[in-house]
């Protein structure tokens, strides 16, 4: 059953400023147990605060460089980059506040984040041609499994299809792989985060509009 909500595209700095505290906290809750963040922010007591700080950086970065969608009930968000410059620019992230990471999260965890992000970035930069990159999609745990994730995907997937462009993402759970496959993504690479966790690189080719929606 799809929960009643509408998709809102953030189109002004004022709109972002009005919701950034709430949306960053929702994303922090959504990704609290995510293996990537457990790996780079291992302190369970501090992770929510650290994640909220992290997502404020990504929200500001995406607003300036991509497409930022939120749910009208403020229970989720999707952050897309592209199509001209879909890969993350670490200088841009640093200017948005990431430079403080070693002091906020710790130097060892900073090195972990850089190692994973550098590997992902190198793989992403091998992709040629215009495309869209799903940087983040998250729904508050209290509102998951109600169709909101599919709603957040729909508009940008339709946009990519209309423009004839493929979409690209990384994910770190098998559950997410299943979800993205329902949205017609396929796995192009599987790798490791440290010694314990896995990641998957996925792509989705453009399709005819009737096939856009996630099943």
N, C-alpha and C positions, 0 to 999 in steps of 0.2 A: 504494500500500500504506500503510495507516494504522499508524504506529508505536504500540507498546503504551504507553499512558499513560492516566491517569485525570484527570478535572477535579476540582480542589479549590477550593472557595469559601473565601476567607479570612474568618474570622468573629470573630477576636479580635486584639487588639493584640499579644499574645505570638506568635501565628502569623505575623503580618506581620513582626515584628522578627526572627524566625528566618530568614526568607527574603529580606528586603528587599535585602541586599547582593548576593545571587546573582541575584535576578530583575532588579534594576536594571541589572546588568552584562549579562545576557542581552538586555534591551531595548536597551541601548546598542549592543551588537553588531548587533542586528537592524536598527537605524535609522542605522547609521554612514554609509551612502551615500544615505540618504533626502534628496531634494532640499530639503525644508523645513529640515532640520537643517544641511545643507551651506550653505544660505543664511544661517541665523541663527547658526551656529557654524562659520565657514569655516576655522578652523585645524585641518588634518588631524591634526596631532600631539596636539592637546589634546581633540579631539572626544569620544573614548571617555570620558575622565574627566568632561568637561562633561556628556555625556549621562547618565552614571550619576548625577551630582548632580541633574540635571533629573528623571530618572525616580523618584528617591527622593521628590522633592516630589510628583509626580503619584500615586505609590503611596499615600503618606500621605493626600493629598487625597481620592482615590477611596475609600479605606477608610472615611473619615469620612462620605462623602456618596453613595456608590453601591455598586456590586457589583464585587468584585475576584476574578477567577478566575486560577488558575495551573495548569500541568500538573504532575502528580505527579513527573515526571522533571526538573522545574524548567527546562524548555527553552522556556517561553513563558508569556505572560500576556495577559489581556484586561481592560481597565478600562472600566466602563460607569457613566454618570451618569443620574440620573432616577429615577422619571418626573416628580416634582413640580418639581424644579429641575435640569433637564438641562444648562442653559447654564453655562459656566465662570464662576466668581466670582473676579475677579482679586484682590479683597481677601482672600478665603480662600486663594488661592495665595500671596499675599504673606506671609500669616501662617505659611504652611507653609515659607517660605524663599525664595520667588521674588524677594523684595525685594533679595536679594544679587546678582541677575543682572548688573547693570551692572559690578559689581566682579569677578564670576567670569568673565564672557564678554566684557565690553567695552561701552562706551556706544553705539557705532555699531550693534553687533549687537543690543543691547537695543532700539534704535529700530526695527530691522528686525523683530524679534520682535513688538513692540507693533503695528506697522503691519499685519502679516499677521493676528495674533490679533484685533485690533480689527475688521478686515474680516470675518473669520469669525464673530466674536461678534455683530456687527450682523446678519449674515445669519441666524444661528441664532435670535436673539431674535425674528425675524419669525415663527417657527414657533409656532403657537398650539396649545394643548392638551397633555395629558400625553404624553410619549414618552421613549424611551431614546436616549441619545447614546453612541456608541462613541468614547470618547476615545482609546484606544490598543488595538491588538492587535499582538503581535509574537512571532515564533518565532526562536530562535537560528539563524543561518545554517547550522550543521551539521545541523539537524533540519528544515529547510524542505522542502517538496514531499513530505511524508510523511503528509498529512492532519491534522496537528496544528492548523492554523489553523481548519479546519472544526470540529474538536472544540471548540475554544475558543469558537466562535460559537454552537454548538448550544443550550446551556442557556438563554442569555439570549434568543435568538430564540424559543425555545419559550415562555419566560416572557412576552415581548411579545405573542405570538400568543394565549396564554391570557387575557391582560388586554385584548386588542383594541387594542393600542397600536402606533404606528409607530416605526421606528428611524431614526436620523439619523447621518451621519458626514461627515468631510472626508478626502480622500486626495490624494496628489500624484504618483502614478505610474499609467500606463496598465495596468501589470500588476495593480495592486491593483484598478483599476476592473473588470477582467475577473473577478477573484476575487469581488468583492462582487456582481457581477451574477449569478454562480452561486448566491449566497445570496439572490437575488431583490431586491437593491437596484437602483434605477434613478437615472440622473443627472438632477439638477434644475438644476444650474448648473455652468459651467466658467469659471474665471478665471485670472489670472496672479499669480505670486509674483515680484516684481521684473520684470526684462525677460526672464528666461531660463526660468523654470519655470512649470508649470501646476498648477492644483488643480481638483478636482471635488467638488461637494457631492452627496451621494447620500441617498436615502430608501428605506425598505422598509415597505410597508403590512402590517398584520397579515394572516395567512393561516390557513387551516385547518391543524391540526397535521400532517397527512400531507404537507404541502408545505413544512414548516419547514426541513428539512435542506438544506445547500448541496449542489448537484449535483456 
